[in-house]
Structure formats: structure tokens, C-alpha cells
Amino acid sequence: MGRPSRRVRTLLMTLGVLAVLGMAFTMFAGFWTDWLWYRSVDYSSVFTTTLWTKIGLFFVFGLLMALAVGFNIWLAHRLRPPLSAMSMEQQNLDRYRMGIAPYKKWLLFGITALVGLIAGASASGQWRTWLMWVNGVPFGQKDPQFKLDVSFYAFDLPWYRFLLGFGFAAAILSVIAAALTHYLYGGLRVTSPGARATAAATGHLSVLIGIFVALKAVAYWLDRYGLAVKSSDFRATDNWTGLRYVDANAYLPAKTILFCIAVICALLFFATIWRRTWQLPVIGFGLMVLSAILIGGLYPAIVQKFQVQPNEQAKEAPYVEKNLEATRKAYGIDGTKVTDYTGTSTTEDKTKLRDDVDSTASIRIMDPNVVSPTFQQLQQIRNYYAFPNNLDVDRYAKDGKDQDTVIGLRELNLAGIPKKNWINNHFRYTHGFGVVAAEGTSADAQGRPNFTESDLPSEGDLGTYEQRIYYGEKTDTYSIVGGPQKEIDYSDDNGEKTTSYKGDSGVNLSNPVNRAAYAVAFGEPQILYSGAIGDGSRILYNRTPKERVEAVAPWLTIDGDAYPAVVDGRIQWIVDAYTTTNGYPYSSRTTLGDTTADSLTATNDNRAVVAQQNQVNYIRNSVKATVDAYTGKVKLFQWDTQDPVLKTWMKAFPNTVEPKSDISKSLMDHMRYPQDLFKVQRELLTRYHVKDATTFLSGSEVWQVPDDPTNRSGSAVPPYYLSMRMPDQKAQAFSLTTTFTPNGRDNLSAFMAVDAEAGTSDYGKIRILKLPTNTTVNGPKQVQSQFNSQEDIAESIRLLRGGDSEVEYGNLLTVPLDGGLLYVEPVYVRGGGLKYPLLRKVLVTYGGQTAFENTLDEALNKIFGADGPATEPPDEGDTTTPPPTSDNPTVQQALQDAQKAFDAGQEALKKNDWEAYGKAQKDLEDALRRAEDAQSEASRAGGSGGGESKPGDSPSGSPSPKPSS
């Protein structure tokens, strides 16, 4: 086509320059926006420390690799023979030598630059390893084999292994580069006559191979210590780490012998500089390989086969005991209190236990994982608000007493805005509004939550607080606030209310460079030129609580469940965070992603743990973090003041974690024991609740976490928060509970609870009630099956499912009571046109007796015979009206009205007419109140009120369906 014209060349050059500038600005935009964000949250030191560490590692190790490879290429070129042999092979190579001769320097620079960039990029990813090594603090605990502090395995050994791997890579690349250079310039020959290598090439390559073998000797020596933290297939379910019998008596001496052989072999290679022959080094290298096979592989296999397997328990017992002790310490379960529990009640008169139920537990019948649609339907108010799929349980004081409360935030839901466009999505609809809370232990007459905080703006027991929610679990997009464009605050009968963000969160967009950077980083050019952005405009992003905490503390593992609390007039998200390592000697490893999975995470990805290290063998809830729902401000509080891993990171990132003493009393009242840590601990305790090696090895006491019987996910039952009193406690405590079943069976083997109330002396104390193995006590799956198989309950469930109604089972709660176990499960119905669940029934079982009643009180009364021994319990299904219980005509009329209302309610229930059912319940309540008032009036007037029945009983003789449980 001919040579391009000057104009075309100028145009192409201009386009090339613009392309380079565009790529450069794109890279700059990512860096600049990250820096602005970290500065906006006052954690710029995290950004700079991480950045400079990565840059330092990149240049140091990139330069070292480039120098190693480049020097050996240069040296091989310098050691080339002056004349190449006259052969067809060398004549062919002459063409290549002549071709690259003008570009030798550039080629050398290009090769070294490429390997340097790759090595530097790989090394920069080891910034965590470097910071932990250079800032590591001692654990104050020593491993039982080598008597070294645990910090050596957690902080030092990973860095030494990285250095060793880098050395191997440098040695191998140098050998390859030097060999190719020697071959190209005639130092190595394949088909030419005469010697295959010159003396210079022999000496050069021998030294490089000697360095590789010397590094292998170092690897053998480090492998000795690595035995204390290496994974083992001792038992597939245990993820065993630490030395076993074969490690201590075969692998450990084998590694020492191989170290000595490798040192001798390396010296033989170095000696080639003078001997100019590879005969001895090759023999030595072959001996090392053979020794590795025989001593490092075959000998341990023989020891395992003929010494360990015939008498495994006796041989492995001392090492199992070390594993038991280390694992229990590493996961914080060494203080677990295991108590034998009969599983059957010792009290013959069950009526005495009725009052004990209320003092033993505040039984929560509002399941936070079921009633979110009810909150949505009754308290959403506007379509652009939404609640999370799983609500949270917290404690709030009412009348001077803490009560379990189900709580959720009315967060922004962009999918529900009337008209979606860029302005509405990012400027007008920017935040949620208000807290909605309900009593966990009761429901109203229609089965709806008893709200303690509701409406828009929210009002109730929580008092005055900042209700706007700019940061929440559902806020996953950016908003631009504070500028000329007003935001929709909320709507009421007088129309829309507008507001403008007054916080100092986010990044200021008044600077044109900032606007351009965010336009590129977010791929949204309108940010650059939109008139909706002006003075005071700020861009908010990274808005979920877990996302913000993970960003400011990238060395923490984040719990899957952040929960909101109203603290000192503000909504604060509370986020639990963990420090972990997989270098705790002898402690068994666990996979966080699998261990923390349950029936909730199976249906909600937002509940999954955000893990920095998925495989760990040490974990501590070392940090409690808060995120302000209005300002987005993140605070990290040191929770575990003894954790050496946290102390190490606090040295690496000073002034980022605030002391525990800075946690206010009002904030402490809402902190709790984290779910993911509890799930990790309960999984370990399925095996490590035993303390003797013999039982552990036999596997006879292995437990399992049962599957959730209330749904079909096939995943583990989640732990439940519940205020309850364990047998050795004097009062109720906010607790996190779970159950265990024997491995492969469904009956109950143990009940576990941890004191979850932060700030108390017993916080974190784990209690396990172990049931006898010679008797069977029903487990959760069997209890659920019992509920579903009873004919009268099954018929009631069938009626509840009539039409297009759906039945949903709530959390199956377990409460230890007088040696037995009380199971309680709320049952919800989505009936008719209602697309949200309402509490309709409560299932209760205790001591082999089951009740399925309208309210919790009724079910407990039926189970424990609350009416007393003098009153014969009515036959089930008996609906005949007994003789009048009073000569007072007013009482008689009221009871007749109550009977009519009760019958009307049952008829409405069969027809799934929930409106009529609610009206009947209200009529029933009014009639019972009139009967009670008339009875009291008659008693005061000295009239005859001689009946034994109570106004709280229905005329049919069975407990009436009270409107509230």
C-alpha cells in the first residue's frame, strides 16, 4: 500500500499517545478513588501501609529475580568459548547468534524485566505474610515437640517458606537461562563432536545446581518443623495437623538424614569448579533422590504398616492427647463445661413445672427468619423500602426488664422506586428510614407481631434517634448526596418530604479531577458533566457494613451476620470480626465456608462468612466493629485483649483499633456472642468434647449437628438466640443454643449453649448437657416427625393448608427443664390473599406429651395441666357446653357469648377466613372480660359465684384461644 503520509503518521501517533494516556488515567483513577475512599473513612494509614508494603515487596523481589537471571545470562555469555566447533549444529546456531547480536542488550533487558515483573507481582501478594513476620508477637505457648513458641509456626515459618520458594524459582530460572545461553554460544553441545560442555559451562551450571540442592537441604530442615502443622489423612473427618507416631519416629529422623545428604550433595556440586567433572555430583544427586524415596517414603510406610496399624491406639494415643489439647485451646473450647443430663423429668406433678417454664426461658415465638415478609407487608409503607430476608434478635429494656426483640431496618429498595433512571437511582432515592421492632415472645390476636417500634417515621419504645439509613445490608449501589439535587426523605399524608445529606461521609465531588476519576472508575460518564452535581455533592459507596469493615481491616475475617442496634440516639451496625491462622501446631484445621454453612446460608448468600483464610486451625473473636447507619463511620474495638494475632496486626496498623475500654455501656448492652464462631466451635465439639485419647480414637462419642427439620434445605440447623437459664444458672441469660445428635442417628445426644450477653462475667462460657447413651431422647427431626404424624395435629395442619394457604414452621427451640427437654415451635400460615405469614398455632412437646394450640400459654397449660389436679382435663374434641358455672345471669350470658365467638372462630379457621377469625377472637376477648368483671362484681356483692371455672377458660371446658400468647 506504500508508505503512509505524514498526516496519517501524525494521526496514528496521536491516537497511540491518547490510548496510552487513557490507560494511564484508568489505572490512576482506580488508585486515586481508593485513596480518597480510605481518607474519607479516616483509615488512610491502612491504604498507605498496604500500598507501600506491596510496592516494597514488588521492587525488592522483582529486582532480586531480575538480577539473578540477568547476571547468569551475562555470565554465561562472558564464559562462551572463543570459537565454536565446526559442525552442522553450530552453523545453524550461528544464524541465531548473528540475528540477535544487534539486540543483545535489549533482549537481556527485556528478559530480566519480564521475570522481574512476574516475580515482583507474586511477591507483592505476600504482604500479609511479611507484615505478620516483621510484627509478630509471641503466643507465650510452646509446641510439645520442638519447644518453639507458637508464633514461629504462625508468623515465621510462612515467611521462611516464601523465601525458600522464591529461592527455588530464582535457581531454576537461572539454570534454564544459563543453559540456553551456553547452548546458543557453544558452551553446551548436543550433536557436535567432542566434549558436551566446556569447563566454564560445567563450572557455572554446577554452582547453580549446587545452590538448588543447598536450598533443598534448607527445605528438608524446615520440613522437620512443618510436621507440627502439616495436614494429615489420619482421620478424614478430623483434618488432623501435628505429628503422629510415624512422623515422630520415621519422618522426623528421615528429614534430618536427607538434610545431611543434601548438604554433602551440594558441596560436591560446588567442588566441580575445581574438578571440572560432573561424575561425583551426579552420583551424589542420584543418592539423594534414592534416599528421598527409600528413607523419606518407603521407610515411613513400613513403620505405619507394621508398627502402627497393629496397635494404633497405643501408638497414637500420646499424639492424640496433644492434638486434643491444642485444638481445644486454638478454638477457645478448652473451658467447655460438660454435664450429664438425664433427658427425662424427675417431677411427677407436672403442674408444678408450669411456673418454672416462665422463669427458665423467655420463649421466642417470633422467628426472625420467617416473619420478614410480615414486617414487609405491615411496615414497608412505601415500595422503595424493604427489610432483609432474615431479621435479627436483640435485647431492649421495657419496664426495667430486658426482653428479646426481633428487629429490622426499613432499608432502601431501588427495585421498588416508581420510575427508574439515573437521577432517581443515585440522587433522589438514597436512604432507608427507621427501625421496626417487635416483641419476640408474643403476637397479637391476628397472629401479627406486637410492634414496639413502627410506622413512618418510626415511633415507639426506642425513643428519639437518627432514623435515616444511608448504610445498610441492602445498600449495594452508590448515591450522590448533599448537592443541589434534593433527596426524598419519606412520604406521609401531606406528601413527600425532602432532605439533603448533612453528614461528612463519602468523597467530595466538587473537584473536577475527582469527578473524572469516579466517572472512569464507575464507568458512568454522567458523573463528569451532570448538572445535578455541584458544591457539597458527595459520593457514597462501599455501603454494606461487612464491606466497610473488611475494607478498613483487610486482615480480619468478617462474621456473616451484621445486626443493627439503636445506641445513644443513632443506629449502629454491629459487626463481629475474627483473627485466624492455620499455623497453630497440633490443632486440627476446619474450612470456615463449610463449617459456618447452615439452612440460612443455603438460601441467603449474604449470611456467608467473609473469610481471609478459608482453612484455619485457630480463631478468635478479637474485634467488635460498628458502622454508623447515617455517617458510615467505622470503629474497630479490641475485644480479645490477649490475642497475639490481633496484637501483631495492631503493630502493623497502629491506631486503627480502639481499646476495649472505649466501648460505651449502651453499646455493650447490644453486643453478643457471634454466630459464626459458635458454629465453628459446635462443629469442633462434635468430636473434641471428649478429653481422653482412647474414646477419641474409638469414635464412639462422635456427634453431629442435625439438619434443620423445619425446611427441606438438607443443611444444618442454625443456632438460635434465646434468653434462658441452664440448670446451673440462677437467672436467665441471653444465650446462643444448638443441639447434637449421635453420628448417623436422629435421637438427641447433647444440648449446647453459650452465654451470649457481652459485658457479663460468664460471657463466652460454653455449657453442654450430655444425655445418656443407654436411653433415647427424641432429637429435633424426631420431634418434628412426631408433630407431623399425630392424627389430630396432622388434621389441623391439613385444615390450615386449605385453599391456597401455606404453612411455615418457625424455629424449633429446645429448653432444658427439670431434667427433661421442652420443645417449642411456632407455626405460621400464609392464608388466602395474605402473602405474609401470621402466627396461628404453637407446637409444644415435653415428656412424651404434645400440644398444638393457638397460643404458647394454651399449649403449655395443656402440657403441664395448669388447671390443677382437681379439674379433670376435657376429652379432646369434646365441644359440649357444660352446665352454667354461675347463678349470675350476666356471667351466664357472657359465657354463652364467649361460646358463640369461639365456635365462630373455629368455623372461620376451617374456611381460612382470617378477617372473620380476627373478629371472632376480639368478640371472645370482650365476652371473657365481661364474664370476669361480672364474676368479680358478684363476689364483692356477696353473691354466689360458686363455679370453679375461670374466665380465661372457654365454655367448652378447654383453654380458650386467647388473642395473645
N, C-alpha and C positions, 0 to 999 in steps of 0.2 A: 504493500500500500504506500510505501515511501515514507520518508521522514516527516513527522508531524510538524506543522507550522509553529512559529514562536508563540502565537496566540493560544494554540491548543496546548502547547507545553506549559505555558503560564497558567492556563486554566486547570490543567491536571495537577500542577504543583500546588496551586491554591486549594483545590479540593483535598489534596493529601494533607496539607497543613491543617485545614479545618477539621478533617477527620481525626487527626492526632490530637488537636486541641479539644475536640468533642469527647474523645475517650478520656483524655486527661481530666476534663471537668467532671465527667461522670464519676471517675474514681475520687476526685476531690469532693464531690457532693456527698458521697457516702461517708467519707471520713468527717467532713465538716458537720453534717447533720448529727452524726453520732456524738461528736464533741459538744455541740450545742445542747443535745438532749441531756447528757450527763451533767453538764454545767447547770441546766435548769433544775435538776433534782438535787443539786449540791453534792454530787458524788463524782466530781471531775477527777479526783485522785484515783478512783478505780480505773477510769479510762486511761489516764496518763501512765499509771503503774503497769497496767496490762500492755499498753501500746509500747512503752519503752522496753519492757521485758521481751516482747516479741521481736522488736527491732534489734535489740542487742543479740538475742539468740540467732536471729537470721544472719546478721553480718558476721558474728564470730564463727559460727559453724559453717556458714557458706564460704567464708574466706579460708577457713582451715581445709575444707574439702577441695576448694579450687587450688589452693597452694599445693596440697598433697598430690593431686592428679597432675597439675601443671608442672610441678617440679620433676616428677618422674617421667613425663613426656620429654621435657627438656633434657633431663639426664640421659635418657635412652638415646636421644638424638646426638648428644655430645659423645656418647660411647659407641657410636656407629663405626663400623670398620672403614678404613680409608678407601679401600677398593672392594667392590662386590665381585663375587665369583662369576665367571663366565658360564652361565647356564641359561636355559630357556626360562626358568623361573625368575631369575634376576633380570633378564631382558624384559620380561613382561612388567616387573615391578618398576623398572626404570621409567616407563611411560607415566606411571602414577607419581613417582618422585619428581619428575620434571613438571608434571601438571600442577602440583601443589607448591612447588618451590617459590613462586612469587607471592603466595598467600600464606606461608608458613606461620608468620606471626599472628595474622588474623585468625587462622584456623586454631592455633593454640589458644588465643584469647577466647574464641567462641566456645571451644570445648570446655575450658575451665569455667567460663561464665555460666554455661548451661548446667554443669554438675553443681556449681556453687549455688545457683538459684534453687535447684531442686533440694539440695541438702539444707539450705537456709530455710526454705519454706517448711520442710519437715521438722527442723529443729524448733522453729517458732511455735509449732503446735504443742511443744513440751513446756510451755510457760508455767503451767501449774506444777509440774514436776520440779522445775528449777526453783520456784518460789518456796515450795514446801521443803526442799533440801536446804536452801540457804537460810530459811527462817525457822526450821524445825526446833521444837522444844521437846524435852524428854517426857515420856509417859510415866516414869517412875515405876515401871513394871518390867521384869526381865523374862525372856523366854526360857523355858525349862531345859533346853538342850544346850545352847551356846552361851547362855547367861548374858545376852546382849539386851540393851533396852529396846522396847518395842518400837521406839522412834527409828531405830536403824532399819527395820523392815518396812515401816510406813513411809518414811521420808528419804532415807539414804539409799537403800537398795534400788528403788525405781530409777533414781538418777544415775547410779553406777551402771545399771543395765542399759540405760540410754547411751551413756558414754561408750560402753562396750559395743553396742550395736552400731554406733557411729564409726568406731574404730574398725570394725569388720567391713563396713561399707567402703570406707576410705581405702583399706588394704586391698580389697577385691578390685575396686575400680582402678587403683594404681597398678596392680598386677596386669589387668587387662590392657590398660592404656600403654604401659611399658612394653608388654609383649607385642602388641600391634606395631608400635614404633620400631622396636628391634627387628621385627619381621620385614617391615617396609624398607628399612635401610640395610638389610642384610645381616643383622646380628643373629637372627634365627633363620634357619633354613629347613625346608620340609623335603624338597626333592633334589636339592643341589648336592653334588659330591662333596665329600669331606665332612668335617665336624658339623653337627647340627646347630651348635651355638658357639659364639665367640666367648672367650674368657670373660670379657667385660659384661656381656649379656648374662652369662651364667652367674656371675657375682651379684649383679644388680637384681635379677629376679629371685635369687636365693635369699637375699636380705629381705625383700618384700614378703616372700613366703614365710620366712622366719618370723617376721613381725606378725603375720596372720596366725601362725602356730603359737606364738607367745600370747597373743590375745585369747586364743583358745585355752591356754593354761589359766589365764585370769578367769575365763568363763567357768572352767571346772572348779576353781576355788570359790567363786561366787555361788555356784550351784549348790555347794555344801550348805550355805545359809538359806538358799532358796527352798531347800527341802522343808523348812519350817512354815512356808506359806504357799507351797505348791498344791495344786488341786490333785485329788486322788480319786480313783474309782473304787475306793474301799467299800462304800455303800452308795448306790446310785441316788438314793433319796437324801443323803446327808451332805453332799457337796463338801466332802472332807478336805481339810487342809491340815498340814503338820506332819511330823514324822510318824511312821508306823514302825513295826518291828523290822521289816525288810529294809526300810530307809536307814534306820539307825545302825543296823548290823550288816548291810550289804552295800547300799548305795553310798552311804557316807564314806566308808573306807575306800570304795571304788573311785569316788571323785578325788580323793586325796592321792591315790596311786596314779590316776590319769593326769592329775596336775603335775606330778613329778615327771612322768613320761613326756608330757608336752613341753616342759621346760628343757629337758635333755634334747628333744627333737628340735626345738627352736635353736638351741646352741649349735647343733650340727649344721643347720642351715646357715647360721651366721659364719661358721667356720669355713664355708665354701668360698668366702672371699680370698682365703689363702690357699685352700686345697684345689680350687678350680674344678671340682668334680661333684656330681650330684649323687654319687653312689651311696655314701653314708646317710645323707639327709633323706634320700628316698627310702632307704631301709628303715630309718627311724620313723618316718611318716607312716610307712606300712605297719610298723609295730604299734604305733599309736592308734591307728584305725582298728587293727585286730584287737588291741586291748580294750578299746571302747566297746567292741562287740561282745567280747568274752567277759570282761570284768564289769563293764557298765550295763550289759544287757542280759547275758546268759546266767551269770552268777546270781544276781538278784532273783531271777526267775526260778532257779534251783532252790534257793533259800525259801522262797514263797511256797513252792510246791511241796518240798519235803520237810520243812521245819515248821512253817506257819499253819498251813491248811490242816494238818493232822491234829493240831492243838491250838486252834485260832484264839479261843477265849483266853487261855492262859498267856499266850504270847502277846496278844494285842491289848490286854486289859490295862497295863500301865500307861500306854499311849492314849487309850480311850479316855482314861481319867484326866489326862492333860487336856484333851480336846473338850471334854465336858466342862472343865473349869474355865478354860479360855473362852469358849463360846458363850457361856453364861455371863462372863464379865463383859465381853465385847458387845453384847446386845442389851446389857442392862437388866438381865433377868436373873442375876445371881441372888437377889433378895426376895425372890418369889416365895410366898408362903403357901405351902400345900397342906390342906387339912382334909382328913377323912370326913365324908358326909354320907349319911345313911340313904338319903333319897326318899325316905318314907317318913310320914309324920308320926310323932310319938304321942300326940294328944288324941284321946278318944272322943272327947266332946268338941266337935268342930266349931260349935257356936262360939267358943272362947277365942277362936282364931280370927273371927270376923274383924274385930277391932285391931288385931295385930297387923292385918293387911295394910291398913292406912298408915301405921307407924313404920312398917317395913319398907314401903315403896310408894312413891307418887307415880302411879302407873299412867304412862302417857298413851292416850288413845288417839291422839292426832299424829299420824305418821307423816313426818316431813317429806318422805319420798313418794307419798301418794296424793297429798292434799294441795300440791302446787296448782293443778287446774282449778280447784275450788277458790284459792286465792285469786287466780287469774280472772275467773268469772265474776266474783263478787267485789274484787278490789282493783281490777285493772283500770277502770274508769274510762281510759282512752286506749284506742287500739295501738298507739305508739308507745305504750308501756308494756312490760312483760316481767314475769317472775322467773327465776331459774327453775329448771326441771326438778331439782332437789333442794328443798328448803333446809334451814339449819335449826338446831336446837341450842338454846342458850338459857341462862338464868337471869330473871329480873325480879326485883323485890316488889311485893304487893302486900300492903298492910303489915309491913315489917317482916315478911317471910318470903324467902326465895321460892320461886316456882318455875318449873320447866316451861319454857316458852318456845313455840315454833315461830320463826322469824324469817322474813324475806324482804328484799328491796324491790320497789317499783322502778325497774331499770328501763333504759331507753331501748325500744324495739323498732329499728328502722324499717323492718318488713311491714309494719302496720301504719306507716305515715300515709296520709291521704293521697299525696302526689309526690312521686319520687323524681328528684332532679338534683343536680349538683349543689345548688343553694340550699334546698331543703335538707338534703342528706348530711351536709357538713357545716351549715351555718345556722339554720333555724331550729332544727331538732338536734339538740346537742347533749341533753342530760335527762336522767330519770328524776323521780320526785317522791320522796317519802318512804318511811318504813311501815310495813304491815306486820302485826304480831298477833298471836292468838294463844290462849291457854293450851298447854299440851295435854292437860288431864281432863278436859271436859268438852262438850259440844252443846249446841242449843237444841231446841225442841225439834228442829228440822234436820238435825244432824250436821249442821254447819259449824265451823269453828266459832268459838267465843272470842271475838276480836278484842284485844286490849289496846290496839293501836290501828286506826283505819281511816278511811276517807281521804279526800284530796282537797287541800293539804291535810296530811295525816294528823290526827288528834287522838289523845288517849293517855295512857299511864306513863309514857316516856317523857312527857314534859316538852320543853322548847329546845329545839336543836336545828342545825342547818340541814335542810331536807333535800337540797339539790345534790344529785348523784352524777358527777362527771366521770367517775372512775368506778367500774364495776365488772362483774364476771361476763356480762353480755355486751360490754362496750368494746367492740373489736375493730372499730374504724376511727379515723382521725376526725376531729372537729376543729373549726377555726372560730374563735370566740373573742369577745372583748373589743371588736372593731365597730365600724359604722352599722353593720347588719345586726339587728336585734334578734334575740333568741326567744322561742316560745318557752315560757316558764311552765304554765299549766293552764287548764281551762276550767271555768266554773259557770254558774248560771248567768254571769254577766259577760261571758265571752272569754277570749284568750287573754292571758296575762303575759307580758313580755319582760325580759330581763337582759342584762349584759353581764358577762362574767367579770367578777371583781378580784379573783384570785391571782396569784403571781406564778401559777403553774404554766407549763408549756414554754414554747420558744417564740420570741417576738419576731413578727414578720415585717416590721416597718423597714428593715434593712433590705435593699434590693438583692444583695448577694444571698442573703438567707432565703428570700423568695425563690430566686433562681435555683438554689441548691435543693430546696424541697420540691420544686416543680420537676426537677430531674429525678430526685430520689423516689418520689411517689408516682412518677410517670403521669403527672397532671399539669399540663401547661397553663391551665387557667389560674393556677396559684400565682403565676408570674404577672398576669395582667388584669385579673379580676378587680372591678371597682368595689366589690364587697369587702376587700381587704384594705385597711388603712391604718391610721395611727391607733395603737393599742391592740391591734389584732395579734392573737397568739394561737399557735397550732398545738393541739393536744393529741398525743398518740402514745403507743405502748400503755394502754389504759386499763388492762386487766390487772388485778392485784398480783397474781402469780408472775405475770410477765414483768412487772416493775421490780419485784423483789429479785427475780432471777437475773435481771439486767444489772442491778446495782451490786449484787453479790453473786457473781458467776461461779463461785466456789461452793455454793450451797445447793443442796437437793431440796426441792420445794414440795411440801405436802399437797396432796390432791384436792383438799377441801379448804378454801379460804372462806371465812364466815364473817358476817357483819355484826357490829355491836354499836349501840349508842353510848358514847363515853364523853362526859363533860361537854355536852351540847354539840357534839359532832358525830357523824357516822364514820367509824373506823373499821376498815377491813383488817382482820387478824389472820396472819399467815404463819404457820409453823414451818420451820426450816431445819435441815439436818446437816451435820458434818459426817462424812463417811470416809472409809478407806477399805481397801481389800488386802492390806498388808499386815493384819494382826495375826501373829503366829499362832498356829494350832486352832484358830477359830474357823468354824465351817462357814462357807460362803452361801449367800442367798441372792436370788435375782429379784430386784425390787419390783420390776414390772410384773412379774408373775405372783410374787408374794402379796402384793397390795391389790391384786385384782379380786373383785367380788361381783355380786349381781348388779351393783350400782355402776361400777366402771364398765361393765359389759354393755350397758345401754347408754352411757354418758361419758364421752371421751374427756370432758372437762374435769372429771374426777380422778383422772390418772395422775400418778406421781410424776413430777418433772425431775428426772434423775440425771445427775452429772456422771455418776458411776452406777451402771445398772447392776453389776456384780460387786457386792460388798461383803465384808465379814466384820465390820464394826460400824455402829451407827449411834448417834446421839442427837436428841432434840436440843441443839445447842443455842439456837436463835429463835426468838419470837419477834416477828416483824409486824408493823402496822402500815396501812396505806390509807390516807385520808380520802374519803369519797368525794370531797369538794376540791381540795387543793392537789391531791395526788402525792402529797409529801410522804416519803418513805422513811421509816425509822427502824433500825435494827437494834434489838436489845440482847445483850448477853444473858442467856438463860442458864446454861450449864457452865458454871464458873470454874469447873475442874477439867473440862475437856481439852486435852493437849492439841487436838486438831484445830479447834477454834482459836486457841492461843497462837498457834502457828499462823493462821490466816490473819489474825489481828495484828501480828507483827508485819506481815506482808502488806496489809492495807490498814495502816494506823488511822485512828479517829473515824472509822466508818461504823463501828459497833459501839453502842452506848451501854454503860454499865447497867446491871440488873436493878440497882437501887433507884434508877430513874423511872422505873415503871410505877405509875401512879396507882393508888388503891382502887380507884374507879375502873382503871383498865385491867388491873389484876383480877377483879371480880368476874371478868368475862373471859379470861384465858382458861384454857382447858387442855387436857391430855390429848395429843394428836392421834387421829385415826390411823394414819399410815404406819406410824411407829408401833402402835398397838397391833396392827395386822402382821407386821414383821415379827413382833415378839410372840404372838399367839402361834404363828406358823412354826417358829423355832421350838416353842414349848410343847408342840405335839410330840417331840422326841426328847427334848432336853429338860423335861420336868423331872426325869429320873436323875439320880446322883451317883449311882454305882454302875461300874462298867459292865458287870455281868448282866444286869437287867437290860442295859442299853444294847448290848450285843445280841441278846436273845430276841429283841424286837417284840416281846410280849406286851409291852406297855405303850406301844405306839398308838397315838391318837390321830384324828383328822378333823379338820374344820368342816362341818356338814354343809351340803348345798342348801341354798335358800329354798325352803319348802313353799314359799308364798308366790313363786313365779316359776317359769319354765326356762330360765336362762341357763340352768345347769351350772351356775357359778356359785362360789362360796357365799354363805350368809354374811352380810355386813355386820360389823359390831354396832351396838346401839347405846346411845347416851340415855341414862336413866338415873334419877335420884332414888337411891335405895340404900338399905342397911344390910351389910353382910353379917353373918352370925356373931362375929367377934367385935362388931362395931356397936357403939351405944346410940348413935343417931344416924339419920340418913346422910349420905354424901353423894354429890354429883359424880356418877361413875360411868365407865365405858365397859360394856359387858359382851360376852360371847359364850358359846357352848362348844363342847368337843364330843365326838363320838368315837368308839373304837375303830381302828383301821378296817375298812371293809364292812362295817356293820352300822345299824341305824339307832341302836339304843344309846342312851346318854352315858358318857364316861366321866365328864367333868364340866364344871361351870367356872368361868374365869371373869374376874372384874378387877379394874384398876381404879384407884381413887383419882378422878379427873379434875378435881377442883383445885386450881392453882392457888398458891399462897397459903395452903394448909400444910400441917406437919406431915400428913400421910400422903401428900401428893405423889403420884407415881408408884405407890405401893401396890404390888400385884398379889392378889389372893386367888387361889384355886381351891375349889371344893371338889375333891376326888370321890367319885361314887364307887361302891364296892364292885368287884369284878364277878362275884359269885351270885349276884342278883341282877335283874334287868330293870332299868328305869327308862321310860319312853323318852326318846330323843325328839328333836323338832320335827323331823319328817314323819315319825310315827304319830306324834300328836296331831299334825295336820291331817294325816290319813284318818285318824280317829274322828276328827271333826267331820270329815267328808263322808265317812262311812255310816255314821249314826243315822238311822232312818228318819227320825223327826227333824234332825238338823239338815239332812240332805233334802227333805221335802221343803223345808223353809228356804233353803238356798235356791231350790228349783222355782219356788214362787217369786223369790226376789229377782230371779233372772227372767221372769215372764216378760213377754213382749220383746222390746229391743233393749232391755236393761242389761247392764253388765255388772258383775260382782268382782270387786277387787279386795284382796286380802292385805291388810296392813302388817306392820312389823309384829312378828311373834316374839313377845317379850317373855323372859324367864326370870322368875324371882324366887330365891330360896326362902322358905317359910317353914319354921318348926320342923326341920329335918326333911321336909318334902320340897317339891318344886311346883310353883304356881305358874301356869302358862296363861298369857292373856294375848288375844289377837282381835283387833278391831276389824270389822267388815264394812266395806263401803259399797254403795250402789250408785251407778250412773243410770238413772231411770228416765224412761220416756224421752221427752225432748231435752232433758238436762244433760249436758255434756261434761259435767264435772261430778266428782264423787262426793257423796254425803254419807256420814256415819249412820248406819241403820241397825247394826247388831254388834254385840261383843261376845266373843267366844272365850270361855274360861274353863280350864280343867285343873283339878287338884285331887290327888289321892284316888285316881280312877274315876272321879265324878266329873261330868261335863255339863256346862250350862251354855245356852245360846239365847241371850236375852237382848232387849232393846237398849239397855244401859249397862254400864260396868257395875253400878251398885246392885242392880237386879240380879245380874249374873253371880256376883259374889254372895248375895243373900241366899240365892238358891243353892250354891255350892256348900256354904257353911251353915245353912239353916238359921239365919239371923233372927227369925221369929221366936226362937227359943224352943226348948223341948216340950213345952206344954201344948203347943199348937201342932196338930197333925198336918204335915205337908199335903197339899191337894194333889189328887191324881193328875198326871199330865193329860191335857186335853179336856179336863173337866171344866165346862163353861156354865154349869148350872148356877143359878143365883141362890145363895144361902139365905136363911131366914134373916129378917132385919136385925141389925146389931144394936138398935136403939129404939126406945119408945118415942123419941123425939121425932115428930113428923118432918121437921126441917132437915134433920140428918138423913132420914129415910129418903126424902125427895132428892137430896144432894147425891146420895149413893146411887139412886136409880139413874140420875143424870150421868153420873160417872160411868155406870154400866153401859148406858147407851153410847156415850162417847168412846168408850173402849171398843165396843162392838163395831162402831162406825170406823174407827181407826184400823181395826183388823180387816174389815171389808175393803177399805181404801188401799191397804197394803197389798192385798191379793190382786187388786186391779192396777197396781202401780200408779195410783192417783196420788201423787205426793202433795199436791195442794190440799186435797181433802184430808189426807193423813195429818198434815200440819194443823189444819183447823180442828180436827178431832182431838189432837193432842192438847191444843190450847183449851178446848171445852173440858177435857178431862182434868186438866190442871185447875181450872176455875171451879169445877164441881168438887174436887177433893179439898180445895181451900175452903169452900162454903161448908163442907161437912166438918172440917176441922174447927172452923170458927163456931159453928153451931154446937158442936160437942163441948168445946171449951166453955161456951156461954151457959150451956145446961149444967155443967159441972159447978160453975161458980154460983149458979142459982139454986144448987142443991137438988136439981132434977136427977132423974135416973138416966145414966148413960152407961148402963151396965154391960155393954158389949165389950168383947176382948179385942175386936179388930181395930186396926189403926187407920187413920185417914189416908195413910200412904199406901194401903192395900186396896186392890181393886175389888169390886163386889163379887167377882168370880172366885175369890179366895187366893188368887195368885198375885204376886207383886205386880203393881201397875206399871205400865211403860212410862216412867217419869220422863218429863221433857228434857232433863239434863242429867248427865252422869256425874 
